[in-house]
Amino acid sequence: MNKYLKLLDKGSLFAGITESEISALLSCLSAKEQRYQKDEFIYRAGDVISTVAIVLEGIVYIINEDFWGNRSILTEIEEGHMFGETYACIGKPLEVYAVAGRDTVILTADIGKILNFCSNACTYHNRLVRNFINILANRNRELTLKLEHMSQRTTREKLLSYLSEQSRRAGSPSFEIPFNRQQLADYLAVDRSAMSAELSRMRDEGIIEFERNKFRLLLPREE
């Protein structure tokens, strides 16, 4: 666990808490390290959880699946970030799946011990709770952004909305997205073949350049 302390120190849940304080907190929170192989389920729909999870290595996809097995990626959880907090708080069965996008290590922590101060009355526990509330607010913002992409009518408009948001987030017209083509199609809820064809047309029209998951947005060519 010690090799992950720097990551946790930079992560949103433990932001502003020193490595030595984190070490003490992990014991108070009954934290456990768990490992998963690529495509292995971490949580399944119907599970009832009482822990939150932080990605220490790898990436986790939060996936929705309908009755017929059609999947769409709701969001991706990168290293240092947390997932499962909503369902852990309300104690209701999961309605989504959490899947390891590649070989992944996560840290789980008891939600009750996050929200309730330990008997040692850690002075840094106040900071932990404030960070937790901030994460919930940011998660709501992420869902709002996805709804913005999904509300676009055409595949092109969905792609432009998503790629523009990724460019803003990177602070550059050049950026890398965390999805391959199938995952991006699932995330935007569009047909992969139609999306790939649209990306090619956008490239031919001088709107974007791309190679695998690396993109560059282009300004209109001057006549």
Rosetta silent file (secondary structure, phi, psi, omega in degrees, C-alpha in Angstrom):
SEQUENCE: MNKYLKLLDKGSLFAGITESEISALLSCLSAKEQRYQKDEFIYRAGDVISTVAIVLEGIVYIINEDFWGNRSILTEIEEGHMFGETYACIGKPLEVYAVAGRDTVILTADIGKILNFCSNACTYHNRLVRNFINILANRNRELTLKLEHMSQRTTREKLLSYLSEQSRRAGSPSFEIPFNRQQLADYLAVDRSAMSAELSRMRDEGIIEFERNKFRLLLPREE
SCORE:     score description
SCORE:     0.000 S_00000001
   1 L     0.000  -30.091 -176.579    0.000    0.000    0.000 S_00000001
   2 H   -57.949  -32.911 -177.280    2.881    2.401    0.702 S_00000001
   3 H   -69.409  -14.511 -179.459    3.696    2.700   -3.008 S_00000001
   4 H   -98.554   -0.622 -175.417    0.220    4.177   -3.605 S_00000001
   5 H   -62.843  -38.281  178.916    0.395    6.865   -0.917 S_00000001
   6 H   -64.396  -38.782  177.365    1.619    9.554   -3.322 S_00000001
   7 H   -64.304  -44.428  179.588   -1.273    8.768   -5.660 S_00000001
   8 H   -64.512  -36.376  179.062   -3.769    8.952   -2.804 S_00000001
   9 H   -61.380  -34.873 -179.733   -2.216   12.215   -1.632 S_00000001
  10 H   -87.262  -16.507 -176.634   -2.923   13.695   -5.085 S_00000001
  11 L   -71.767  161.817 -172.555   -6.342   12.038   -5.371 S_00000001
  12 L   -68.786  -36.428 -178.270   -9.557   13.898   -4.732 S_00000001
  13 L   -68.601  -37.165 -177.171  -10.711   12.014   -1.616 S_00000001
  14 L  -105.210   16.432 -179.832   -7.427   12.498    0.247 S_00000001
  15 L   -58.117  133.865  178.254   -6.520   15.889   -1.246 S_00000001
  16 L    80.923    6.185  178.377   -4.795   18.132    1.294 S_00000001
  17 L  -113.952  130.780 -174.764   -4.021   15.227    3.642 S_00000001
  18 L   -71.012  163.923 -179.225   -0.391   14.205    4.132 S_00000001
  19 H   -60.589  -40.199  179.679    0.936   10.699    3.460 S_00000001
  20 H   -66.972  -36.988  177.243    1.421    9.994    7.160 S_00000001
  21 H   -68.674  -37.895  177.389   -2.155   11.147    7.878 S_00000001
  22 H   -61.542  -44.003  179.331   -3.458    8.988    5.013 S_00000001
  23 H   -56.403  -42.325  178.867   -1.702    5.946    6.502 S_00000001
  24 H   -67.974  -40.335 -178.948   -3.500    6.527    9.785 S_00000001
  25 H   -65.202  -38.303 -177.231   -6.830    7.114    8.046 S_00000001
  26 H   -59.183  -36.337  176.563   -6.626    3.904    5.998 S_00000001
  27 H   -67.970  -42.931  179.521   -6.615    1.902    9.197 S_00000001
  28 H   -63.235  -31.976 -174.910   -9.575    3.863   10.572 S_00000001
  29 L   -90.914    4.770 -176.310  -11.532    3.316    7.328 S_00000001
  30 L    53.513   43.676 -176.011  -10.921   -0.468    7.221 S_00000001
  31 L   -71.291  141.975  179.117   -9.339    0.062    3.806 S_00000001
  32 E  -134.819  141.572  176.846   -8.477   -2.988    1.687 S_00000001
  33 E   -93.722  132.712 -179.118   -6.480   -3.389   -1.524 S_00000001
  34 E  -134.991  146.693 -176.332   -8.063   -5.586   -4.222 S_00000001
  35 E  -119.097  141.462  179.816   -6.871   -6.674   -7.686 S_00000001
  36 E  -136.712  145.051  176.303   -8.885   -7.393  -10.839 S_00000001
  37 L   -85.991  161.647  179.174   -7.956   -8.602  -14.313 S_00000001
  38 L   -53.825  135.313  178.996   -9.028   -6.827  -17.511 S_00000001
  39 L    72.298    5.584  177.364  -12.781   -7.226  -18.193 S_00000001
  40 L   -81.217  139.597  177.806  -13.397   -8.677  -14.718 S_00000001
  41 E   -74.196  131.479  173.508  -16.480   -7.422  -12.894 S_00000001
  42 E   -92.128  -48.329  172.485  -15.773   -5.429   -9.739 S_00000001
  43 E  -130.341  150.268  175.820  -19.448   -4.820   -8.978 S_00000001
  44 L  -119.476  152.771  174.446  -22.540   -6.217  -10.680 S_00000001
  45 L   -56.030  134.672 -177.738  -26.036   -4.789  -10.970 S_00000001
  46 L   101.556  -20.298  176.346  -28.022   -6.001   -7.964 S_00000001
  47 L   -65.996  145.540  171.378  -25.073   -5.910   -5.560 S_00000001
  48 L  -111.409  122.151 -174.435  -25.561   -3.962   -2.345 S_00000001
  49 L  -118.068  152.305  177.155  -22.327   -2.278   -1.268 S_00000001
  50 L  -125.467   14.820  179.765  -21.216   -0.459    1.870 S_00000001
  51 E  -127.712  152.623  168.607  -17.801    0.612    0.603 S_00000001
  52 E   -99.454  160.136 -177.830  -16.455    3.198   -1.799 S_00000001
  53 E  -128.948  143.478  176.957  -13.588    2.293   -4.133 S_00000001
  54 E  -121.926  132.501  179.281  -10.563    4.233   -5.378 S_00000001
  55 E   -78.982  119.491  178.050   -8.624    3.185   -8.474 S_00000001
  56 E   -94.292  -36.273  175.480   -4.948    2.741   -7.582 S_00000001
  57 E  -143.139  147.804  175.819   -3.867    1.248  -10.921 S_00000001
  58 L    89.039 -152.805 -179.486   -5.684    0.756  -14.200 S_00000001
  59 L  -152.422  148.419 -179.418   -9.113    2.080  -15.134 S_00000001
  60 E  -122.985  134.467  175.810  -12.713    1.161  -14.304 S_00000001
  61 E  -104.718  132.019  173.733  -15.722    1.529  -16.599 S_00000001
  62 E   -95.027  118.956 -168.276  -19.183    2.107  -15.166 S_00000001
  63 E  -122.448  138.981  171.315  -21.541    0.299  -17.543 S_00000001
  64 E  -103.958  141.413 -179.754  -25.283    0.139  -18.033 S_00000001
  65 E  -135.314  129.467 -179.108  -26.768   -3.012  -19.586 S_00000001
  66 L   -86.922 -176.738 -175.668  -30.337   -3.491  -20.790 S_00000001
  67 L   -57.504  -33.807 -175.636  -32.472   -6.665  -20.770 S_00000001
  68 L   -91.317    4.190  176.982  -31.011   -7.828  -24.106 S_00000001
  69 L    88.990    8.167  177.346  -27.403   -7.343  -23.047 S_00000001
  70 L   -75.242  127.637 -174.592  -26.784   -4.087  -24.923 S_00000001
  71 E  -108.761  148.063  170.908  -24.128   -2.108  -23.041 S_00000001
  72 E  -139.365  137.714  179.919  -23.322    1.578  -22.818 S_00000001
  73 E   -83.376  120.951  178.886  -20.447    3.139  -20.892 S_00000001
  74 E   -80.663  -42.229  179.427  -21.707    5.765  -18.471 S_00000001
  75 E  -164.904  165.493  174.912  -18.280    6.972  -17.358 S_00000001
  76 E  -116.358  141.115 -179.184  -14.655    5.945  -16.856 S_00000001
  77 E  -111.870  115.796 -176.119  -12.871    6.084  -13.484 S_00000001
  78 L   -93.374  174.051 -178.464   -9.150    6.813  -13.743 S_00000001
  79 L   -56.881  134.128  179.182   -6.312    6.317  -11.272 S_00000001
  80 L    91.333   -7.117 -176.489   -6.763    8.264   -8.046 S_00000001
  81 L  -108.106  162.558 -169.181  -10.510    8.640   -8.481 S_00000001
  82 E  -109.382  152.727  173.146  -13.423    7.136   -6.590 S_00000001
  83 E  -148.498  164.571  179.245  -16.559    5.214   -7.565 S_00000001
  84 L    86.548   -1.124 -172.410  -19.489    3.477   -5.890 S_00000001
  85 H   -67.153  -35.760 -177.729  -20.091    6.312   -3.447 S_00000001
  86 H   -63.860  -49.426 -177.953  -23.730    6.989   -4.413 S_00000001
  87 H   -70.144  -32.528  176.710  -24.911    3.414   -3.916 S_00000001
  88 H   -65.100  -36.262 -179.283  -22.815    3.008   -0.771 S_00000001
  89 H   -70.448  -42.482 -173.326  -24.517    6.083    0.708 S_00000001
  90 H   -90.990  -14.706  176.703  -28.106    5.084   -0.083 S_00000001
  91 L    69.297   21.186  179.195  -27.720    1.341    0.534 S_00000001
  92 L   -98.464  155.644  178.670  -29.777    0.407   -2.548 S_00000001
  93 L   -59.622  142.515  177.820  -28.899   -2.372   -5.046 S_00000001
  94 L   -61.990  142.327  175.838  -26.591   -1.306   -7.845 S_00000001
  95 L  -109.358    4.366 -178.346  -28.237   -0.560  -11.187 S_00000001
  96 L  -134.750  171.856  176.348  -24.929   -0.523  -13.077 S_00000001
  97 E  -112.345  147.636  171.097  -21.815   -2.649  -13.501 S_00000001
  98 E  -115.640  121.240 -173.667  -18.224   -1.710  -12.631 S_00000001
  99 E  -126.402  138.061  176.399  -15.710   -3.454  -14.918 S_00000001
 100 E   -70.662  122.477  179.143  -11.902   -3.335  -14.985 S_00000001
 101 L   -75.876  -23.569  171.665  -10.820   -1.741  -18.276 S_00000001
 102 L  -155.180 -178.733  178.194   -7.392   -3.325  -17.872 S_00000001
 103 L   -52.843  126.717 -166.147   -5.558   -5.069  -15.031 S_00000001
 104 E  -137.069  143.534  173.791   -6.635   -2.909  -12.122 S_00000001
 105 E  -118.576  131.000  177.700   -5.957   -2.382   -8.421 S_00000001
 106 E  -124.800  159.437  174.297   -8.563   -0.688   -6.231 S_00000001
 107 E  -116.377  126.152  176.162   -8.774    0.427   -2.624 S_00000001
 108 E  -106.034  146.622  179.661  -12.088   -0.033   -0.796 S_00000001
 109 E  -141.597  141.908 -176.364  -13.103    1.904    2.311 S_00000001
 110 E   -68.336  124.955 -176.365  -16.142    1.632    4.555 S_00000001
 111 H   -64.276  -37.438  179.780  -18.650    4.422    3.842 S_00000001
 112 H   -61.921  -37.103 -178.864  -19.845    4.546    7.447 S_00000001
 113 H   -79.229  -19.291  173.241  -16.323    5.147    8.679 S_00000001
 114 H   -72.982  -45.291 -172.717  -15.779    7.880    6.082 S_00000001
 115 H   -84.458  -15.920  179.263  -18.863    9.828    7.135 S_00000001
 116 L  -116.785  130.969 -177.114  -18.537    9.251   10.888 S_00000001
 117 L   -65.184  139.629 -179.418  -15.535   10.437   12.846 S_00000001
 118 L   -74.270  167.238 -176.915  -13.402    7.724   14.396 S_00000001
 119 L   -65.299  -21.813  178.890  -12.858    7.423   18.139 S_00000001
 120 L   -77.158   -8.104  178.771   -9.371    8.889   17.686 S_00000001
 121 L    52.537   54.168  179.831  -11.011   12.141   16.527 S_00000001
 122 L   -58.117  127.256  179.190   -8.559   12.629   13.651 S_00000001
 123 L   -65.902  -25.825 -178.737   -8.232   16.334   12.940 S_00000001
 124 L   -86.281   -3.267  177.745   -7.798   15.520    9.230 S_00000001
 125 H   -67.987  -30.995  175.408  -11.088   13.581    9.085 S_00000001
 126 H   -56.652  -44.314 -179.874  -12.890   16.924    8.625 S_00000001
 127 H   -63.938  -40.162  179.440  -10.923   17.410    5.430 S_00000001
 128 H   -59.730  -45.617 -179.398  -11.820   13.900    4.253 S_00000001
 129 H   -65.098  -41.305  177.783  -15.559   14.578    4.654 S_00000001
 130 H   -62.335  -41.608  177.775  -15.295   17.916    2.806 S_00000001
 131 H   -61.608  -40.411 -178.732  -13.442   16.171   -0.021 S_00000001
 132 H   -61.947  -45.088  178.905  -16.133   13.506   -0.176 S_00000001
 133 H   -63.573  -38.678  178.752  -18.907   16.091   -0.548 S_00000001
 134 H   -63.748  -37.815  178.012  -16.895   17.865   -3.246 S_00000001
 135 H   -62.896  -43.491  179.414  -16.569   14.595   -5.166 S_00000001
 136 H   -60.499  -39.840  179.306  -20.346   14.107   -5.103 S_00000001
 137 H   -66.089  -42.761  179.521  -20.831   17.607   -6.514 S_00000001
 138 H   -67.127  -34.861  178.216  -18.284   17.022   -9.283 S_00000001
 139 H   -63.155  -38.684  176.988  -19.867   13.659  -10.142 S_00000001
 140 H   -62.474  -38.507  178.197  -23.161   15.454  -10.681 S_00000001
 141 H   -64.031  -41.340  179.996  -21.364   17.846  -13.033 S_00000001
 142 H   -62.062  -40.922  179.140  -19.908   14.930  -15.038 S_00000001
 143 H   -66.015  -35.394  177.135  -23.357   13.434  -15.494 S_00000001
 144 H   -63.656  -41.231  178.524  -24.648   16.805  -16.654 S_00000001
 145 H   -63.024  -42.509  179.498  -21.880   16.958  -19.278 S_00000001
 146 H   -63.939  -40.860  177.283  -22.752   13.494  -20.548 S_00000001
 147 H   -60.298  -34.267  177.349  -26.416   14.442  -20.796 S_00000001
 148 H   -63.350  -44.383  177.655  -25.303   17.417  -22.876 S_00000001
 149 H   -63.471  -45.727 -174.662  -23.501   15.093  -25.325 S_00000001
 150 H   -68.337  -24.705 -177.421  -26.392   12.638  -25.398 S_00000001
 151 L   -76.026  -12.411  178.015  -28.976   15.360  -26.041 S_00000001
 152 L   -68.361  146.918 -170.281  -27.418   16.146  -29.424 S_00000001
 153 L   -79.407  -40.610 -173.131  -29.490   14.818  -32.302 S_00000001
 154 L  -109.682  163.728  177.210  -26.935   13.356  -34.704 S_00000001
 155 H   -59.921  -41.518  179.144  -23.818   11.220  -34.348 S_00000001
 156 H   -62.022  -44.914 -179.232  -21.708   14.116  -35.613 S_00000001
 157 H   -64.316  -36.997  176.401  -23.172   16.532  -33.092 S_00000001
 158 H   -64.780  -44.162  178.493  -22.563   14.047  -30.275 S_00000001
 159 H   -62.434  -45.841 -179.663  -18.947   13.593  -31.385 S_00000001
 160 H   -63.041  -40.018  178.298  -18.363   17.334  -31.688 S_00000001
 161 H   -62.744  -47.421 -178.463  -19.864   17.935  -28.249 S_00000001
 162 H   -66.181  -47.152 -177.489  -17.720   15.219  -26.652 S_00000001
 163 H   -66.585  -36.122  177.162  -14.486   16.147  -28.454 S_00000001
 164 H   -63.699  -41.592  179.674  -14.959   19.844  -27.697 S_00000001
 165 H   -65.831  -38.756  177.329  -15.403   19.048  -24.008 S_00000001
 166 H   -66.085  -36.764  176.977  -12.263   16.883  -24.010 S_00000001
 167 H   -65.230  -43.699  177.553  -10.325   19.714  -25.669 S_00000001
 168 H   -60.936  -41.567 -178.191  -11.519   22.196  -23.031 S_00000001
 169 H   -65.282  -37.787 -179.880  -10.543   19.765  -20.302 S_00000001
 170 H   -79.907  -17.546 -176.814   -7.054   19.309  -21.796 S_00000001
 171 L    69.077   27.588 -176.084   -6.653   23.046  -22.424 S_00000001
 172 L  -159.730  151.279  174.322   -5.457   22.234  -25.933 S_00000001
 173 L   -71.946  -14.067  177.397   -6.843   21.305  -29.358 S_00000001
 174 E  -105.517  131.961 -176.457   -4.676   18.160  -29.112 S_00000001
 175 E  -161.760  170.611  179.023   -5.669   15.545  -26.548 S_00000001
 176 E  -122.776  132.635  179.286   -6.068   11.830  -25.849 S_00000001
 177 L   -97.834  156.539 -175.197   -9.380   10.214  -24.974 S_00000001
 178 L   -86.152    6.102 -175.186   -9.690    7.213  -22.595 S_00000001
 179 L  -113.882  149.116  163.578  -11.826    5.130  -25.003 S_00000001
 180 L   -85.494 -176.338 -173.808  -11.224    2.887  -27.970 S_00000001
 181 H   -63.598  -44.223 -179.233  -13.769    3.072  -30.820 S_00000001
 182 H   -65.479  -40.247  179.793  -16.242    0.569  -29.390 S_00000001
 183 H   -66.250  -38.066  178.006  -16.082    2.150  -25.949 S_00000001
 184 H   -66.133  -41.264  177.790  -16.607    5.623  -27.413 S_00000001
 185 H   -62.583  -41.658  177.631  -19.615    4.362  -29.374 S_00000001
 186 H   -63.000  -42.568 -177.965  -21.011    2.782  -26.196 S_00000001
 187 H   -62.325  -41.200 -178.209  -20.420    5.986  -24.231 S_00000001
 188 H   -89.975   -3.135 -179.813  -22.260    8.105  -26.812 S_00000001
 189 L    57.842   49.087  177.048  -24.887    5.385  -27.455 S_00000001
 190 L  -128.191  163.877  177.106  -24.292    5.340  -31.214 S_00000001
 191 L   -71.321  133.139 -175.716  -23.542    2.621  -33.748 S_00000001
 192 H   -61.609  -45.514 -177.613  -19.791    1.970  -33.981 S_00000001
 193 H   -63.166  -43.780  178.928  -19.710    1.656  -37.792 S_00000001
 194 H   -64.186  -39.131  178.805  -21.737    4.827  -38.274 S_00000001
 195 H   -65.670  -44.207  179.501  -19.534    6.663  -35.782 S_00000001
 196 H   -61.909  -40.486  178.075  -16.310    5.516  -37.456 S_00000001
 197 H   -64.373  -38.822  179.874  -17.658    6.627  -40.843 S_00000001
 198 H   -67.492  -39.560  176.191  -18.585   10.011  -39.368 S_00000001
 199 H   -60.784  -41.519  179.335  -15.110   10.433  -37.877 S_00000001
 200 H   -64.412  -41.168  177.590  -13.590    9.710  -41.284 S_00000001
 201 H   -64.081  -41.767  178.999  -15.851   12.294  -42.944 S_00000001
 202 H   -63.568  -35.827  176.326  -14.943   14.869  -40.307 S_00000001
 203 H   -67.071  -44.682 -179.664  -11.258   14.165  -40.963 S_00000001
 204 H   -63.431  -29.950  179.583  -11.751   14.486  -44.720 S_00000001
 205 L   -85.359    1.304  177.532  -13.521   17.812  -44.198 S_00000001
 206 L    75.664   25.374  179.236  -10.588   19.145  -42.163 S_00000001
 207 L   -89.084  -36.537 -178.544  -12.505   19.322  -38.880 S_00000001
 208 E  -141.698  161.698  165.332  -10.341   16.874  -36.945 S_00000001
 209 E  -125.459  147.144  178.129   -7.209   14.773  -37.147 S_00000001
 210 E  -157.326  153.002  171.790   -6.858   11.525  -35.235 S_00000001
 211 E  -144.132  113.240 -173.007   -4.769    8.422  -34.772 S_00000001
 212 L    55.356 -117.846 -178.018   -6.277    5.769  -32.535 S_00000001
 213 L  -102.576   16.865  175.769   -7.373    7.654  -29.392 S_00000001
 214 E  -101.764  127.665 -175.751   -5.307   10.785  -30.057 S_00000001
 215 E  -126.511  155.200  171.874   -7.256   13.693  -31.536 S_00000001
 216 E  -140.110  125.908  176.926   -6.613   17.205  -32.752 S_00000001
 217 E   -87.154  137.491 -174.617   -9.371   19.724  -33.451 S_00000001
 218 L  -115.317  144.670  173.360   -8.783   21.967  -36.461 S_00000001
 219 L   -77.453  154.568 -179.877   -9.954   25.457  -37.286 S_00000001
 220 L   -57.995  142.355  178.334  -11.809   25.913  -40.603 S_00000001
 221 L   -71.242  140.753  176.862   -9.520   26.266  -43.592 S_00000001
 222 L   -79.039  137.300  179.730   -9.338   29.714  -45.088 S_00000001
 223 L   -75.638    0.000    0.000  -10.578   29.958  -48.688 S_00000001
